[in-house]
Amino acid sequence: MEKLVILKLGSGSFEQGFPVTLQIGEEAARPMLEITGDLPPGLEVVQDYQQWQTIYYSMDLRGRPIGVRKPTRKVATVAECQKAADQLRVRFNQWLQAESFRPIREKWLEKLQPDHRIRVIIQTKDYQVQKLPWHVWDLVERYSQAEIALAAPTYEQIPAIRHNSTTVRILAILGNSQNIDTQADRMALEQLTNARVNFLVEPRSEDLSDRLWEQPWDILFFAGHSYSDPTGETGLMSINPNESLTISQLKYALSKAVGRGLKLAIFNSCNGLGLAREFASLQIPQLIVMREPVPDRVAQTFLKYFLEAFSRGESLYLAVREARERLQGLETQFPCASWLPVIFQNPAEIPSSWNGLLENTHDALTNTINPSPPKLQPQARLKAPALLTSLTFASLISIGISALVLGVRHLGFLQSWELQAFDHLRQYQPDEPPDSRILIVTVTEADVQAQPQEQRRGSLSDLALAKLLDKLEAYQPRVIGLDIYRDYPVQDKGQDKELLQKLAKWMHHDRFIAVCQVSNPITKERGIAPPEEVSSNRLGFSDLALDPDNVVRRHLLALDPPPDSSCPATYALSTQLAIHYLAKQGIELKFTDDGKWKLGKTVFKPLEAHTGGYQDIDAWGHQILLNYRSHRSITEIAPQITLGEVLAGKLNAEAVKDRIVLIGTTAASFKDFSLTPYKTDQGEAQSISGVILQAQAISQIISAALDGRPLLWVLPYWGEGIWILLWAIVGSLLGLLRQPKFCGLTAIVTIITIYISCLGLLIGFGCWIPFIPPVLALLGSGGSTFIVIKLLVRNKKND
């Protein structure tokens, strides 16, 4: 079984530590789980690495390390280098066994078996992290079919053009060979079978560029001298004694090569990480480079072993591991030789095998050697279906129309219509009683104006909030949520100092949840910070998942905030309040084996890019469909009381005790309103205040967990395909009747049947099943069958 493991190290440093995310999944599939952890500060790791590197650089390494700084002390011995390497290995593994990193380690051991073939990608922008010997991690060493690769944090897939060829096409650059033997590299390449190797020996830059432009290549190979900038942002390769080039100086030629199908670049030269990091920005699928200066013999031996393994059918990763481990036989002369080779991977690409490269080139050639039969002329095509039964012919049309509808739908052309149809069906949702587990305290326009202007910042002053919480606290709510931004501390001054100090103390309470807004990397907005008095585990974000028409149909449960966000909350305000409420009843948030949320018996399946009527949406974070609760109006989600009424002593203790109390503004002047799928009497989208929207989201979670109220769900992609094909077949059968009036009437009845089915499934079971696509498939297949059969009949009469 092939597994893909991605270890993402976020923004951090060895002084502060790194946030880490682990993803595990099947090869060529979405991750089946994701878990986060942290690596602590690790300055000792850097110090041990630098000590090892200093000793390694000071050794008498013959061959390719030209340009390496000369030792300022005596030449180090193999034993000294090996001792420093052992110390670095121990320190590195101690760092990876930190308590904050333990959840990732345990999940790795739980999900990955020793017989799995595993690609491990370390995704980070930190150059020092990339230079560490990740292959000596004890977790990697215990898996014999696992290999490490590095990756940049940003990447994309570049569609490549296939070209006719019967062999693997390799462009081999034998660069500046001063004091090194590149002929050994040439011999290893020449011994390959099913390969056409084009050698450029110490070429001029224009010759190299022309060769990259003139024809497509599968593999680019370089042997010679190279060097990486100390920052790791760029590198130099010496192509002849007088010229050294950076990747950017060949940017257009290399981009063209990648677009034409270049799959792999091998830099069998020194200090290649700078070259790899720069080349990766051109989205090449894979590179193989040497981390540090490489002795000539080590480079030659690695290439020989790698090509042998790769060309006999081993995967790229296992071929690199085999060749790397076989270098251990040289380590009595060249210590740490097996540390040098490393893969640099574009995570959007699946590594090609040697056979895969041949298959790609053979595909186009096969089409040339065995061309498709010439298409029949229209007259001949009309006669062919006469050999088929009408029913079979109708089925073929149904399949074709269904495929067409599914393709148009997948491209997003039907999304707007499908969302409108979904909104229409939602209008018929039966009324439900208000959720009495929630009490909404609204700050109205009158409440805002009643507060002294000099005391108020925003819609609620410190004093008003203090008085409100003082009233609520006496009646023992289970949890209180403040849906009003407070990016400033409590000002405990003046004659009400004692009450305001009590407010600051209350905001430290475990039952108090505050709101903030996560930064938006697209608009460059840093978000809105939370109150200083509230810890990060009692924060909830207010961010929404809006559709293109700005309607809220989705419920954003959680997200990963950007590292520079003013708001560190990972859960929505509604999620935080619901989880705190359910915890008192013994219901904890759990996760299924495939990473879905589970509260009680209810599983919250996250939306994907293609879900129901949504096509290629940004399914960031953990989103589900929002199943609004309506009692005559969606604004009547729960009991409500105004701030003024609470302060006037009109609050009923039973309405507060053991409830979720949600505080927010409904004042029009603060413009905290969102559009919903529901319509007003004038036919316009109904908007509700932010606090009502939060109450809807809270009610959805706790009602699903406690009452079994259905969440909205959709059929799997194949299920929707069968649903659409079913009605396409019905349409084709109607088209066989060849009676326009009867067909039209029957089609109307059938569309009504589809409508009633969609409405019944949505209201009764919470299933959003397509309406627009089956109607289009019904009409398209019915019309096509009717027209084609009519033409066939006419053609037969003419014969």
ChimeraX attribute file (.defattr): number of C-alpha atoms within 10 A of each C-alpha:
attribute: neighborCount
match mode: 1-to-1
recipient: residues
	/A:1	10
	/A:2	14
	/A:3	21
	/A:4	21
	/A:5	21
	/A:6	23
	/A:7	21
	/A:8	21
	/A:9	24
	/A:10	19
	/A:11	16
	/A:12	18
	/A:13	18
	/A:14	17
	/A:15	12
	/A:16	13
	/A:17	17
	/A:18	19
	/A:19	19
	/A:20	21
	/A:21	18
	/A:22	21
	/A:23	21
	/A:24	24
	/A:25	20
	/A:26	14
	/A:27	16
	/A:28	12
	/A:29	10
	/A:30	11
	/A:31	18
	/A:32	13
	/A:33	17
	/A:34	16
	/A:35	15
	/A:36	16
	/A:37	18
	/A:38	20
	/A:39	22
	/A:40	20
	/A:41	15
	/A:42	19
	/A:43	15
	/A:44	15
	/A:45	22
	/A:46	19
	/A:47	13
	/A:48	20
	/A:49	23
	/A:50	14
	/A:51	16
	/A:52	21
	/A:53	15
	/A:54	15
	/A:55	20
	/A:56	26
	/A:57	19
	/A:58	20
	/A:59	19
	/A:60	17
	/A:61	18
	/A:62	14
	/A:63	20
	/A:64	27
	/A:65	24
	/A:66	20
	/A:67	11
	/A:68	15
	/A:69	9
	/A:70	12
	/A:71	15
	/A:72	7
	/A:73	7
	/A:74	9
	/A:75	15
	/A:76	16
	/A:77	15
	/A:78	18
	/A:79	11
	/A:80	15
	/A:81	23
	/A:82	19
	/A:83	12
	/A:84	19
	/A:85	23
	/A:86	14
	/A:87	16
	/A:88	24
	/A:89	21
	/A:90	16
	/A:91	19
	/A:92	23
	/A:93	16
	/A:94	13
	/A:95	17
	/A:96	21
	/A:97	16
	/A:98	14
	/A:99	14
	/A:100	16
	/A:101	19
	/A:102	15
	/A:103	15
	/A:104	23
	/A:105	17
	/A:106	10
	/A:107	16
	/A:108	17
	/A:109	11
	/A:110	9
	/A:111	12
	/A:112	17
	/A:113	13
	/A:114	12
	/A:115	12
	/A:116	15
	/A:117	21
	/A:118	27
	/A:119	21
	/A:120	22
	/A:121	23
	/A:122	23
	/A:123	25
	/A:124	21
	/A:125	20
	/A:126	18
	/A:127	15
	/A:128	14
	/A:129	18
	/A:130	22
	/A:131	17
	/A:132	17
	/A:133	20
	/A:134	23
	/A:135	19
	/A:136	17
	/A:137	17
	/A:138	15
	/A:139	15
	/A:140	16
	/A:141	13
	/A:142	11
	/A:143	16
	/A:144	15
	/A:145	18
	/A:146	24
	/A:147	24
	/A:148	25
	/A:149	24
	/A:150	28
	/A:151	24
	/A:152	23
	/A:153	15
	/A:154	14
	/A:155	18
	/A:156	14
	/A:157	13
	/A:158	17
	/A:159	10
	/A:160	14
	/A:161	12
	/A:162	16
	/A:163	17
	/A:164	15
	/A:165	18
	/A:166	19
	/A:167	18
	/A:168	22
	/A:169	22
	/A:170	21
	/A:171	21
	/A:172	21
	/A:173	22
	/A:174	24
	/A:175	25
	/A:176	23
	/A:177	20
	/A:178	14
	/A:179	14
	/A:180	19
	/A:181	17
	/A:182	23
	/A:183	13
	/A:184	17
	/A:185	22
	/A:186	17
	/A:187	12
	/A:188	17
	/A:189	22
	/A:190	14
	/A:191	12
	/A:192	15
	/A:193	11
	/A:194	14
	/A:195	18
	/A:196	17
	/A:197	20
	/A:198	16
	/A:199	17
	/A:200	17
	/A:201	17
	/A:202	20
	/A:203	19
	/A:204	16
	/A:205	15
	/A:206	10
	/A:207	12
	/A:208	18
	/A:209	17
	/A:210	11
	/A:211	16
	/A:212	22
	/A:213	17
	/A:214	11
	/A:215	12
	/A:216	23
	/A:217	24
	/A:218	23
	/A:219	21
	/A:220	22
	/A:221	20
	/A:222	24
	/A:223	29
	/A:224	29
	/A:225	32
	/A:226	29
	/A:227	26
	/A:228	22
	/A:229	14
	/A:230	10
	/A:231	11
	/A:232	22
	/A:233	14
	/A:234	20
	/A:235	25
	/A:236	22
	/A:237	25
	/A:238	23
	/A:239	26
	/A:240	20
	/A:241	14
	/A:242	9
	/A:243	15
	/A:244	19
	/A:245	15
	/A:246	19
	/A:247	22
	/A:248	17
	/A:249	13
	/A:250	16
	/A:251	16
	/A:252	15
	/A:253	19
	/A:254	21
	/A:255	19
	/A:256	18
	/A:257	25
	/A:258	24
	/A:259	19
	/A:260	21
	/A:261	23
	/A:262	23
	/A:263	24
	/A:264	22
	/A:265	24
	/A:266	20
	/A:267	25
	/A:268	27
	/A:269	28
	/A:270	29
	/A:271	27
	/A:272	32
	/A:273	30
	/A:274	25
	/A:275	25
	/A:276	32
	/A:277	24
	/A:278	19
	/A:279	24
	/A:280	21
	/A:281	17
	/A:282	22
	/A:283	23
	/A:284	28
	/A:285	25
	/A:286	27
	/A:287	27
	/A:288	22
	/A:289	23
	/A:290	22
	/A:291	23
	/A:292	23
	/A:293	25
	/A:294	26
	/A:295	20
	/A:296	22
	/A:297	16
	/A:298	23
	/A:299	26
	/A:300	22
	/A:301	18
	/A:302	24
	/A:303	19
	/A:304	18
	/A:305	19
	/A:306	22
	/A:307	20
	/A:308	19
	/A:309	19
	/A:310	20
	/A:311	18
	/A:312	14
	/A:313	14
	/A:314	18
	/A:315	19
	/A:316	24
	/A:317	24
	/A:318	22
	/A:319	22
	/A:320	25
	/A:321	24
	/A:322	21
	/A:323	22
	/A:324	22
	/A:325	16
	/A:326	17
	/A:327	23
	/A:328	17
	/A:329	12
	/A:330	15
	/A:331	15
	/A:332	12
	/A:333	12
	/A:334	23
	/A:335	21
	/A:336	18
	/A:337	25
	/A:338	22
	/A:339	20
	/A:340	22
	/A:341	26
	/A:342	27
	/A:343	25
	/A:344	27
	/A:345	27
	/A:346	27
	/A:347	23
	/A:348	15
	/A:349	17
	/A:350	13
	/A:351	19
	/A:352	18
	/A:353	19
	/A:354	20
	/A:355	17
	/A:356	14
	/A:357	19
	/A:358	19
	/A:359	16
	/A:360	20
	/A:361	21
	/A:362	18
	/A:363	15
	/A:364	15
	/A:365	17
	/A:366	13
	/A:367	11
	/A:368	11
	/A:369	8
	/A:370	8
	/A:371	9
	/A:372	8
	/A:373	6
	/A:374	6
	/A:375	8
	/A:376	10
	/A:377	8
	/A:378	8
	/A:379	9
	/A:380	10
	/A:381	12
	/A:382	17
	/A:383	14
	/A:384	11
	/A:385	15
	/A:386	14
	/A:387	8
	/A:388	10
	/A:389	10
	/A:390	16
	/A:391	13
	/A:392	11
	/A:393	18
	/A:394	28
	/A:395	21
	/A:396	16
	/A:397	22
	/A:398	29
	/A:399	19
	/A:400	17
	/A:401	25
	/A:402	28
	/A:403	16
	/A:404	14
	/A:405	25
	/A:406	21
	/A:407	12
	/A:408	14
	/A:409	19
	/A:410	16
	/A:411	13
	/A:412	17
	/A:413	13
	/A:414	18
	/A:415	20
	/A:416	16
	/A:417	14
	/A:418	21
	/A:419	21
	/A:420	14
	/A:421	17
	/A:422	22
	/A:423	17
	/A:424	15
	/A:425	21
	/A:426	18
	/A:427	12
	/A:428	12
	/A:429	17
	/A:430	12
	/A:431	12
	/A:432	14
	/A:433	12
	/A:434	18
	/A:435	21
	/A:436	14
	/A:437	20
	/A:438	25
	/A:439	23
	/A:440	24
	/A:441	23
	/A:442	23
	/A:443	21
	/A:444	20
	/A:445	15
	/A:446	12
	/A:447	19
	/A:448	22
	/A:449	12
	/A:450	11
	/A:451	15
	/A:452	11
	/A:453	11
	/A:454	7
	/A:455	13
	/A:456	15
	/A:457	12
	/A:458	13
	/A:459	22
	/A:460	21
	/A:461	18
	/A:462	20
	/A:463	21
	/A:464	22
	/A:465	16
	/A:466	22
	/A:467	18
	/A:468	18
	/A:469	17
	/A:470	16
	/A:471	16
	/A:472	18
	/A:473	16
	/A:474	11
	/A:475	17
	/A:476	16
	/A:477	21
	/A:478	20
	/A:479	24
	/A:480	28
	/A:481	25
	/A:482	22
	/A:483	22
	/A:484	21
	/A:485	20
	/A:486	22
	/A:487	15
	/A:488	12
	/A:489	13
	/A:490	20
	/A:491	14
	/A:492	17
	/A:493	11
	/A:494	8
	/A:495	8
	/A:496	11
	/A:497	13
	/A:498	11
	/A:499	17
	/A:500	22
	/A:501	16
	/A:502	15
	/A:503	23
	/A:504	20
	/A:505	13
	/A:506	18
	/A:507	23
	/A:508	15
	/A:509	15
	/A:510	14
	/A:511	18
	/A:512	20
	/A:513	26
	/A:514	28
	/A:515	29
	/A:516	27
	/A:517	25
	/A:518	27
	/A:519	22
	/A:520	14
	/A:521	13
	/A:522	6
	/A:523	7
	/A:524	8
	/A:525	13
	/A:526	16
	/A:527	19
	/A:528	19
	/A:529	21
	/A:530	27
	/A:531	21
	/A:532	15
	/A:533	17
	/A:534	21
	/A:535	17
	/A:536	16
	/A:537	13
	/A:538	22
	/A:539	27
	/A:540	30
	/A:541	30
	/A:542	23
	/A:543	20
	/A:544	18
	/A:545	19
	/A:546	16
	/A:547	15
	/A:548	10
	/A:549	9
	/A:550	12
	/A:551	19
	/A:552	20
	/A:553	21
	/A:554	18
	/A:555	28
	/A:556	29
	/A:557	26
	/A:558	21
	/A:559	17
	/A:560	13
	/A:561	20
	/A:562	16
	/A:563	13
	/A:564	13
	/A:565	18
	/A:566	19
	/A:567	25
	/A:568	24
	/A:569	28
	/A:570	20
	/A:571	24
	/A:572	26
	/A:573	30
	/A:574	31
	/A:575	23
	/A:576	25
	/A:577	31
	/A:578	22
	/A:579	19
	/A:580	22
	/A:581	24
	/A:582	19
	/A:583	13
	/A:584	11
	/A:585	9
	/A:586	8
	/A:587	17
	/A:588	15
	/A:589	12
	/A:590	13
	/A:591	14
	/A:592	11
	/A:593	10
	/A:594	13
	/A:595	16
	/A:596	15
	/A:597	18
	/A:598	17
	/A:599	20
	/A:600	17
	/A:601	11
	/A:602	18
	/A:603	16
	/A:604	24
	/A:605	18
	/A:606	20
	/A:607	23
	/A:608	17
	/A:609	12
	/A:610	18
	/A:611	19
	/A:612	21
	/A:613	25
	/A:614	21
	/A:615	18
	/A:616	14
	/A:617	14
	/A:618	14
	/A:619	18
	/A:620	15
	/A:621	17
	/A:622	19
	/A:623	20
	/A:624	21
	/A:625	21
	/A:626	18
	/A:627	21
	/A:628	22
	/A:629	25
	/A:630	20
	/A:631	16
	/A:632	13
	/A:633	13
	/A:634	21
	/A:635	21
	/A:636	18
	/A:637	25
	/A:638	21
	/A:639	14
	/A:640	18
	/A:641	18
	/A:642	21
	/A:643	26
	/A:644	19
	/A:645	13
	/A:646	17
	/A:647	14
	/A:648	9
	/A:649	9
	/A:650	12
	/A:651	17
	/A:652	11
	/A:653	14
	/A:654	11
	/A:655	19
	/A:656	24
	/A:657	19
	/A:658	17
	/A:659	19
	/A:660	25
	/A:661	24
	/A:662	24
	/A:663	25
	/A:664	25
	/A:665	30
	/A:666	23
	/A:667	19
	/A:668	11
	/A:669	11
	/A:670	12
	/A:671	11
	/A:672	16
	/A:673	18
	/A:674	18
	/A:675	19
	/A:676	19
	/A:677	20
	/A:678	20
	/A:679	16
	/A:680	10
	/A:681	7
	/A:682	7
	/A:683	8
	/A:684	12
	/A:685	16
	/A:686	19
	/A:687	20
	/A:688	16
	/A:689	20
	/A:690	19
	/A:691	27
	/A:692	25
	/A:693	24
	/A:694	23
	/A:695	28
	/A:696	25
	/A:697	25
	/A:698	26
	/A:699	25
	/A:700	24
	/A:701	27
	/A:702	23
	/A:703	19
	/A:704	18
	/A:705	21
	/A:706	15
	/A:707	10
	/A:708	13
	/A:709	17
	/A:710	17
	/A:711	21
	/A:712	18
	/A:713	21
	/A:714	18
	/A:715	15
	/A:716	11
	/A:717	13
	/A:718	9
	/A:719	12
	/A:720	18
	/A:721	18
	/A:722	13
	/A:723	18
	/A:724	28
	/A:725	26
	/A:726	17
	/A:727	25
	/A:728	31
	/A:729	24
	/A:730	20
	/A:731	32
	/A:732	30
	/A:733	22
	/A:734	25
	/A:735	28
	/A:736	21
	/A:737	14
	/A:738	16
	/A:739	11
	/A:740	13
	/A:741	9
	/A:742	11
	/A:743	20
	/A:744	15
	/A:745	10
	/A:746	14
	/A:747	20
	/A:748	13
	/A:749	12
	/A:750	17
	/A:751	19
	/A:752	13
	/A:753	12
	/A:754	19
	/A:755	17
	/A:756	14
	/A:757	14
	/A:758	20
	/A:759	23
	/A:760	16
	/A:761	13
	/A:762	21
	/A:763	17
	/A:764	12
	/A:765	14
	/A:766	17
	/A:767	19
	/A:768	22
	/A:769	25
	/A:770	24
	/A:771	23
	/A:772	24
	/A:773	25
	/A:774	26
	/A:775	23
	/A:776	19
	/A:777	29
	/A:778	30
	/A:779	23
	/A:780	23
	/A:781	31
	/A:782	30
	/A:783	18
	/A:784	19
	/A:785	27
	/A:786	23
	/A:787	14
	/A:788	18
	/A:789	21
	/A:790	15
	/A:791	13
	/A:792	17
	/A:793	14
	/A:794	11
	/A:795	13
	/A:796	12
	/A:797	8
	/A:798	7
	/A:799	7
